[in-house]
Each structure stands twice: as structure tokens, then as C-alpha cells.
Amino acid sequence: MPLPPGSADTAPPPPPGRLDSLDRDLSRRAAISWPHPRWFTLPLGALSLTANYGILWYGLSALPWLTGQPRPLAKALFVAVPVTAVEATGFAIKRWVARPRPPVADPSQPRQIPLPLSKSFPSSHASMAMVGVFTIGALYPSAVPALVLLALVLCFSRVYLGVHYLGDVLGGLVYGLAWGAAWILLVPAPH
């Protein structure tokens, strides 16, 4: 449904503060000034896109079924429920904060991968990655180093490919850290 003229989505943003300007400058450097060879950006973009809407984490939550482990449904839900919750609540925050994505705020910035329709802050990829590290790590402690590496690559990809500002990713990491820590403290991991 179209919004009436003068609504919050069409109003010009306030002038950026010093921290916001630094965030935009650092993010723009990563997204534009750093080299973007095709052999690197294509696989990185593909990985980044697999994490849209939690698809990557839902796929990883199915591992207990694929490997024939006991209690596969309980293990899958232990991962999928908080991933869904952090994404859904993150979308509510995105609507409230209403920070436009970098190529929307600055049309001169190239689009390396398709932009999601949601706003920019906080990064859902970062928050879901943190929840994934906590939950899958609680189920499979030996996988924690690989999960941390995957989370770092996903977070890097969002700034490098220009779909988030660095501040969005940092905010998403903190938000996901809170969700992940609370979840594993309150919900015992099924074994």
C-alpha cells in the first residue's frame, strides 16, 4: 500500500552525526574502494544470499536428520526457533529504525547482489549468525570454530557487498549475542 506524502519513509533523513558519518565512510570504502574480483565476489555473494531469511541456518538445523542422530526434531527446533525469533524481532526493529540500505541512501553505490526489501539496521545475517553459533555450538561444541568462521564471513560479506553498513552488522552481532546467550541459558540443549 503506498504511503502518504510526508510519511516517515519519504521524509529526508536528518543530517548524519560524526559516528554515522564514520560508519558510512568505512562501509563505503569496503563496498567500493576495495578490490572486488569476480572470482571472489560471486561465491561470497552466493553464500551471503543463502543466509537470507535464515535459509542457511534452517538447513544446518536439519543436520541431525541427515546424520541419523537421536532426537532430530528437538535439535532442529533448538536452532530454528531462536533463529526465527531473532529474525522476526529484528525486522520489527528495522521498521522502527528505518535506516535505508547503502545503495538506497547513495544511488551511486553499485549493487553487488540483490538487495532485500527490508531496512538496514540491524543486520539479520549477523544476528542469525550469532544465534546459530550459540545454538549449533551448544549441540556440537567441536563445530564452534567453523561456525565462528562462517559467521565472520557472512558479516564481512554484508559490508563488502554493500548491502549493510558496518554499524548494522555490529548492531546485529550484539543483538544476536543477547538472543543466543539468553536462549542457551534458558533452554537446555537436547542430547
C-alpha positions, 0 to 999 in steps of 0.5 A: 500500500503506498504511503502518504506524502510526508510519511516517515519513509519519504521524509529526508533523513536528518543530517548524519552525526560524526559516528554515522558519518564514520560508519558510512565512510568505512562501509563505503570504502569496503563496498567500493574502494576495495578490490572486488574480483569476480572470482571472489565476489560471486561465491561470497555473494552466493553464500551471503544470499543463502543466509537470507531469511535464515535459509542457511541456518534452517538447513544446518538445523536439519543436520541431525536428520541427515546424520541419523542422530537421536532426537532430530526434531528437538535439535532442529527446533533448538536452532530454528526457533531462536533463529526465527525469533531473532529474525522476526524481532529484528525486522520489527526493529528495522521498521522502527529504525528505518535506516535505508540500505547503502545503495538506497541512501547513495544511488551511486553505490553499485549493487553487488547482489540483490538487495532485500526489501527490508531496512538496514539496521540491524543486520539479520545475517549477523544476528542469525549468525550469532544465534546459530553459533550459540545454538549449533555450538551448544549441540556440537561444541567441536563445530564452534570454530567453523561456525565462528568462521562462517559467521565472520564471513557472512558479516564481512560479506554484508559490508563488502557487498554493500548491502549493510553498513558496518554499524548494522552488522555490529548492531546485529552481532550484539543483538544476536549475542543477547538472543543466543546467550539468553536462549542457551541459558534458558533452554537446555540443549537436547542430547 
